[in-house]
């Protein structure tokens, strides 16, 4: 008998699925929003706290390392107590951290509040995906993952769009307090619709399947293949967000303003790709092929930017195309994890797998920053292309080990 999660036989009404997807998407937006609360205001915080950019960047290192540890651990809590209470706690801690940022008199207090916000951020993926996988009809899972990805991108876009104007017009403390209010507003909406987020107890896994004990899922090879997949994906994301525009600027003589547009173009087009990917992921059989097509196209674009003489005006367009291709693979990527997840261990598996994102975001900047410091700008793009190819290999490796597990079950 298979230990892997299978979709519920009965299809839930569209209205219920849409309500769950919307509520989970709102929470995910706040998660990504919280990740850019401080980076959006670094110019103000540098002056107010009398610190360097390196010291400010270290705050984000703390944030992601804390989030990584909590993400892995919170999956156990999600499976034990259910995702709803854990999700409410995460939103409350993000709000508390944001209000703490606004009131911090010095760097040390800011670092303490970063720990609080990092704990809050760490619960979202295990709780979100457990709710989606166990509440949404199988036929709509691709669309659920699509909305989840789009709302995350919107959260990244919302933070600077909201906070920077408030900091300019009023004060950076007012801006951060507004960030706390956003998290509280999301918590209030989820609380009002809490009945839609209730789940029955998960069934027990059959004995001897690798998922019948609290840590038994760690013996499933597909879990670690998925972890590696997200570790590599985080490297791509970190490289594109912080270092690829600088490398492209030097390679193709981009004006600073045009280089700044590249990341925005990438994220907006990525959201469009995620939307299309939701339809492509409606057939689980082709998930690996969708990932291969999207990541393969993105790798070719990265090679073109790094190796060819590209007109400066075309570089943001290529960033957008790369974002669309990578985004298209997103829902299929999430469905790969879902298909490798024992039914009674959704929170634990997604906690471990998605902690790969935090680990990757903590380590990848060291590689890309070293290349930039050495003026190896072509190397930045070669690494991005290599990482995209590794994502393809990881996706097919997940399928291979999953089939092996099913054959033995």
N, C-alpha and C positions, 0 to 999 in steps of 0.2 A: 504493500500500500504506500502511495506517495506521501511524503511528509510536507510537500510544498503546497503553498496556499492556492486554493482554487476559488474562482469567483462564485458568489452566491447564485443559486439556481434561479431564484425569482428576481425579476427586475423591479427595482423600486420606482415609484412615480418620479417623473422628470422634476416636478417641483421640489421634492425632497432632495434629490441629488443636487439640484442647482443650489439649494439653500446650504447644504453641507459644503459644496465646492466653494461657494462665495464666502462663507464664514472662515473656512480654512485658508482661503486665499488672502483674506483680510489679515489674519494673524501672520501669515508668511510675509506680507508686505511690511508689517511692523518689524519683523526680524531683520530684513535687509535694510530697512530705514535706520534701525539702531546701529548697524555696522558703520554708517557714514555720519553719525551725529557729530563726532569729534573731528574726523578728517575734513568735513565741510567747513569747519571753523578754525583750522590750524593757523591761518594768518593772525587771527585775533588772539587765539590762545597763546601763541608764541610770545606775543608782546605782553599780555596780561600776566602770564605765569613766569616770564623771564627765563624761558627754556629754549633749547635748540629744536630744530625739526627732528633730529635723531631721537631726542628724549620724547617728543610727541609721538613719533613712530613706535617707540617702545611701548607706549600705552596700548597701541593696537596689537602688538605682539602679546601683551598680557591678555587682552580681550580674547584673542583667538585661541591661545593655549588653554585658558579657562573654559571657553566654549567647547573646545575639543573634548576635554575631560568630562564635562557635564553632559555633553551630547551622548557619549558612550554610556555613562552611568544612568542617565535619565530614561534610556530605553527600558531598563529593568523596572523603573517606577511606572512607566506607561503600561507595561504588561501586567504589573501587579495592581495598580490602582485605577487604571483607565486613563486615556489621553486627555479627557476634558479638564480635570482638576490640575494636571500638570501644565496644560496650555494656559489656563488662567493664571497659575503661579508665574509662568514665564513672562506673560504680559505685565503683570504687576511689578516684577523685578526690573524689567526694562524701563518702566515708568519711574520707578524709584531711582534707578541709576541715572536717568536723564535729569531728574530734579536734583540729584546729588551733584551732577556736573555743574548745573546752574548755580549751586550754592557753594561750590568748592573754593576755599580761599587760597589754596596752594596746590602744587604738583602732587604732593603725597596724598592729599584728600581726593584729588582727581583719580589717582591710581587705585585707591580703595573703591571708588565708585565704578571704575572700569571692571573690577572683579564682580561687583553686583550685576552690572549690565551683561557681562559675559556669561554668568550663571543663567540669567534670564534667556539670553540668546541660544543657549545650548539645548533647550528643550523642544524647540520648534519642529525640527525634522522628524524625530521619533513620534511626536504627538500628531503632527500633520498627516504623515503617511499612514499611520495606523487608522486614523479617522477616514482617510480616503479609501484605503484598501478594504476596510471592513464595512463601510457605509454606502459607497457608490457602486452602482450596477457595473458589471464587467464591461458592457458595451460602451460605457461612458468614461472608463478609466483613462483612456488616452486624452480625452478632453479635460478631465480633472487635473492630470499632470500638466497639461498645457496651461490652464488657468493658474496653477500653482507657480509655474515658472514665470509667467507674465507678471503676476502680482509681485514676485520677488524683484524683477527688473524695475517695476514701477516704484517699489520701495527705495531702491538705489537712486532713482531719478528724483523722487520726492524730497529726499533729505536736503541736498544743496538748493533745490528750487524753493523750499520753504525757509530754511534756516539762514541762508546768506542774505536775502532781502531783509529779514527781521534783524539780523546783526547790523546791517548797514543803517536801517531806519531807526533802530532802538539801541540794542546792546546784545552782546553775545550771550549774556545770561538769560535775557528774554527769549532768545532763539532756542536755547537748550530747554528752557522751561516749556516752551511750545512743543518741543519734541516729546517731553513727558506727557503733555496733554493729548497728543496724538495716540500714544500707547494706551492711556486711560480711556479715551473714547472708543478705541477698538475693543478693550476689555469690557466696556459697558454694552456694546453691541452683542458680543459673544455671550455675555451673561443673560441678556434679554432673550436670546435664542438658544439657551443652554439645553433645552429639551432635544433639539435637533442634533446635538453633539453627544448624546448618551449612547453607549454601546453595551450590548450584552457581554457576559464573560466569554473569553476565548475558549475553544475546546482544548482539551489536553491532547498532546501528541502521543501517538502509540509508543510503547516502550521500545528502546533499542534503535530509534530512528535518528538519533543525534540531536533531537530538539525536545526530549522529554525531561531534561534537567535544566536548571537555570543557565548553565554555561555550555550545555550540549551543542547549541547552535554554532559555537566557535569551532567545532569539528567539521563544519560544512565548508568544503573548499570554495564554493561559489560566493560565500560571504566575503572571503578575503580577496577573491578576484574583483568583486564589486568595490571593496575598499580601495584596491589599487587603481581601479578605473576612476574613482572620484579624486584620489590623490593626484593623478595625472591631470584630470580636468581642472582642478584648482590651480595647477601650474599654468595652464593656458589662460585662465581667467586673470590670475595675478599678472602675468606677462603682458596681456593686452591692456589691462586697466592702468598700469603704472609705467611700463617700460617700452612697449612697442611704439607708442607715439614719439617718444624721444629718439628711439633708433631710426624711425622713419624720417623724422625731421632732419637728422644729420645725413641720411643716405640720399634724400631727394630734395633737400633745401626747402623744406616746408616753413612758411612763416609760423610763428608761435601760435597765433590765433587759429590757423588752419589745423595745426597739430592738436590743439585742444578740442576741436570738433570731432576728431577721430573716435574717441571713446564714446561720446554721446551717440554718434552714428552707429557704432558697433552695438551698443545696448538697445537702441530703438529697433534696429533691424533684427537683432537677436529675438526680441519679443515677437516680431512678425514671423520669424522662423519657428518659434515655439508654437504659435497659433497653428501654422500649417502642420507641424509635427504632431499635434494632437489628433488630426485626421489620419495621418500616416500610421500612427501607433494604434489605431483601432483594430488592426489585425496583428495579434501578438507574434505570429509566425515570422513576420518580416522585420522584427525589431532590430536584429543585428545588421540587416542590410541597410536599414534607415540610418543607423549609427555610422556604418561604413561610408555611405554616400555623403552624409553631412560632414563628417570629420575628414574624409578624403578630399572633398572640395575645399575645405578650410586649409588643409595642408598645402594644396597646390597654390592657393592664393597667398599664403605666407611665403612660399618659395618665390613667387613672382615679385612680391614687395621687397624681399631681401636680396634677390639676385638680378632682377631686371631693371632697366632704366625706365622708371615709371614717372610720368608727368606729375608734378606736385598736386595739381587739382584732382587727379585720379585717385590719390592715396585715400582720402576719406571714403570714396566710393568702394574701394577695395576692402577697407575696414568694415563697411556696411555689409558687403557680400560675405565676408568671413563670419561676421556676427550672425547673419541669416542662416548660413550653412550650419554653424555650430548649434544655434538655437533649434533648428529643425530636428536635431538628434536628441534634444532634451527629453521629451515625453517618452520616446522609445527607450532611452537610458533608464528612466525611472521604472518603466515596466519590466526591464531586465531584472532590476533588483526585486521587484514585487514577485516575479515568477520564481525567484530563488529563495523566497522567504517562507519558512515554516509558519503555519497559520497561527500558532499560539505564541510566536516570538517576533511579531512584527515590530514592536517598539525597540526590542534589543537589537535586531538586525539592522534596522534603519539608523539606530543610534551609532552602532559601530561603523557601518558603511559610510554614513555621511560625516563622521568625524574625520574621514579622509580629506574632506574639503578643508577643514580647519588646519590639519597637519600640512597639507599642500600649500595653503595660503601663508603659513608661518615659515616654510622652508624655501619655496620657489623664489621669493624676492631676493634671497641671498645669491642665488645663481644669476638671475637677471641683472642685479645691481653690480655684481662682479664684472659681467660682460660690458655693461655701460661704462664702468670706471676704466676698463681697459680699452675703451673705444672700439670694441668688437661688435659693431652695430649689425653687421650681417649675421653674426653668431646668434643674436637675439631672435632673429626670424628663423634661422635654421633650427634652434631649439623649439620654437613654437610649432614648426612643421613636424619635427620629430615627436613631440608630445601628442599631436593630433593622430599620427600614425600609431602611437602606442595605445591610444584610446580605441582604435579599431581592433588591434590585437587583443586588448583586454575584453572587449565586448564578445568576440568569438570564443575567447577562453572561458568566459562565464557560461556560454551555451554548452561548451564541451564538458566542463566539469558538472554542470547541472544534469546533462543527459546521463553522465556516468552515475550520478547519485540516484537518479530515477530508475536506472537499470538495476541498481543494487537494492532498491527499496522493496 
